[in-house]
Amino acid sequence: MAFNTGIVSNHAIVQYNRNPNNNHGAATIFTATGQVDVDGFLGKVNAAAAALVVPTNLYVLTGFHGNNQGDFLEFFDQAELNAVLNAANDFPNARLMVYSHLQQADFNNVINPAHLAGWHTVNQLAKDAAIPAAWRTSVTELVQIMTDGGLFYTWCDSQSAITDNNHIDGYELHGSYVAD
């Protein structure tokens, strides 16, 4: 895993750090660039894990795929969601915020309650719809009072949906973790 300081790379996990003048909100924000399936993304996360400084209470938005513009594409199927829930066990600081058309009860044998911050069952969302602001806001509100928490927007090309020309107000671009 290579780290490219100060730039947004393709097919990467991108890190932003809170601006020193900003004293509220998540300490770190991570986004994703590129298109990959769930197993490929988990491979990127595992490869970057050695280099990442994972904040205490890293809130992870998950449960769906994004399109090339960072908009909603489709929900994870059961196997994909199982893979994500199992992978969370490798990251003790992870707190999952799941958005799915599937019911939480169907995953009770997989979910580690310590890793679940919230489960939101969504009946429908149109393909290529913008990610609902309420989804981002619900997680942002969780970390507003934290000084050590983080946010990880995991859907494909979330970088496009979360940033404005690679900028997040109150944050500085740290760089990108890219597979060698």
C-alpha positions in Angstrom: 0.0 0.0 0.0 1.4 3.3 -1.1 0.4 6.7 0.4 0.3 9.7 -1.9 0.5 12.8 0.3 -1.8 15.8 -0.5 -3.5 14.4 -3.6 -6.7 12.4 -4.4 -5.7 9.2 -6.3 -7.9 6.9 -8.3 -9.0 3.6 -6.7 -7.9 4.8 -3.3 -9.0 5.5 0.2 -8.7 9.2 0.7 -8.1 10.8 4.1 -9.0 14.3 5.3 -7.9 15.6 8.7 -9.8 18.3 10.7 -8.3 21.7 10.2 -6.5 22.8 13.5 -8.8 25.9 13.6 -11.9 23.7 13.6 -12.6 22.3 17.1 -15.8 20.3 16.4 -16.7 17.3 14.2 -14.9 14.2 13.2 -11.1 14.3 13.6 -10.7 12.3 10.3 -12.9 11.7 7.3 -12.2 8.9 4.8 -13.8 8.6 1.3 -13.4 6.2 -1.5 -12.5 6.7 -5.2 -13.1 4.2 -8.0 -15.4 1.3 -8.6 -14.8 -2.1 -7.1 -16.9 -4.9 -5.6 -17.3 -5.5 -1.9 -14.5 -8.1 -1.7 -12.1 -5.8 -3.7 -13.0 -2.9 -1.4 -12.4 -4.9 1.8 -9.0 -5.9 0.3 -8.2 -2.2 -0.1 -9.2 -1.5 3.5 -7.2 -4.4 4.8 -4.1 -3.3 2.8 -4.4 0.2 4.1 -5.1 -0.9 7.7 -1.4 -1.1 8.5 -0.8 2.5 7.4 -4.1 4.0 8.7 -4.3 5.6 12.1 -7.9 4.5 12.8 -9.6 7.0 15.0 -11.4 5.9 18.2 -15.0 5.4 17.1 -14.8 5.3 13.4 -18.3 5.6 12.1 -18.7 3.7 8.8 -21.5 4.3 6.4 -22.1 1.1 4.5 -24.7 -1.2 2.9 -24.9 0.0 -0.7 -22.9 0.6 -3.9 -22.2 4.0 -5.5 -22.1 4.8 -9.2 -19.3 6.7 -10.9 -20.6 10.0 -9.7 -20.9 8.8 -6.1 -24.7 8.6 -6.2 -26.7 5.5 -5.1 -26.4 2.5 -7.4 -27.9 -0.4 -5.4 -28.0 -2.0 -2.0 -25.7 -4.8 -1.0 -27.1 -8.3 -1.3 -27.1 -10.6 1.7 -23.6 -12.1 0.9 -22.0 -8.6 0.5 -23.6 -7.4 3.7 -22.4 -10.5 5.5 -18.9 -9.9 4.3 -18.9 -6.3 5.6 -20.4 -7.3 9.0 -17.7 -10.0 9.4 -14.9 -7.7 8.3 -15.9 -5.2 11.0 -14.6 -7.7 13.6 -11.0 -6.9 12.4 -11.5 -3.3 13.3 -12.4 -2.9 17.0 -13.0 0.9 16.6 -15.5 0.5 13.7 -19.1 1.5 14.4 -21.3 0.6 11.4 -24.2 2.7 10.2 -26.0 0.3 7.8 -28.4 1.4 5.1 -30.1 -1.6 3.6 -33.3 -2.9 2.1 -32.6 -6.0 4.2 -33.8 -6.4 7.8 -31.3 -6.3 10.7 -32.9 -9.4 12.3 -31.7 -11.5 9.3 -28.1 -10.7 10.4 -28.3 -11.1 14.1 -26.1 -14.2 14.0 -23.4 -12.1 12.2 -23.6 -8.7 13.9 -21.3 -7.9 16.7 -23.4 -5.5 18.7 -20.3 -3.5 19.7 -19.8 -2.7 16.0 -23.3 -1.6 15.2 -24.1 2.1 15.6 -27.4 2.0 13.7 -29.4 0.0 11.1 -31.7 1.8 8.8 -34.0 -0.3 6.6 -34.8 1.5 3.4 -37.6 0.1 1.3 -36.7 1.9 -2.0 -34.2 4.3 -3.5 -34.0 5.0 -7.2 -30.9 3.9 -9.0 -28.6 6.8 -9.7 -30.4 8.9 -7.0 -28.2 11.3 -4.9 -27.3 9.9 -1.6 -29.9 11.3 0.8 -28.6 14.1 2.9 -30.3 12.5 6.0 -27.9 9.5 5.6 -24.9 11.7 5.8 -26.4 13.9 8.5 -27.3 11.1 10.8 -23.6 10.0 11.0 -22.3 13.6 11.1 -24.4 14.3 14.2 -22.9 11.3 16.0 -19.4 12.8 15.8 -20.1 16.5 16.2 -19.2 16.4 19.9 -16.2 14.0 19.5 -12.6 15.1 19.1 -11.2 11.7 18.3 -13.9 10.2 16.1 -13.9 9.6 12.4 -16.2 9.1 9.5 -15.7 6.6 6.6 -18.0 7.0 3.6 -17.4 3.6 2.0 -19.5 3.5 -1.1 -17.8 3.6 -4.5 -16.8 7.1 -5.5 -18.1 8.6 -2.3 -15.3 11.1 -2.8 -17.5 12.7 -5.5 -20.6 12.9 -3.4 -18.9 14.1 -0.1 -16.4 16.7 -1.4 -16.7 19.8 -3.5 -13.7 19.7 -5.9 -11.8 17.6 -3.4 -12.5 20.0 -0.5 -14.5 19.5 2.7 -15.1 22.6 4.8 -13.0 22.6 7.9 -10.8 19.8 6.7 -7.4 19.5 5.0 -6.6 16.8 2.4 -4.1 14.5 3.9 -3.7 12.1 1.0 -4.6 8.8 -0.6 -3.9 5.1 0.2 -3.4 3.2 -3.0 -2.7 -0.4 -3.6 0.8 -1.1 -5.0 
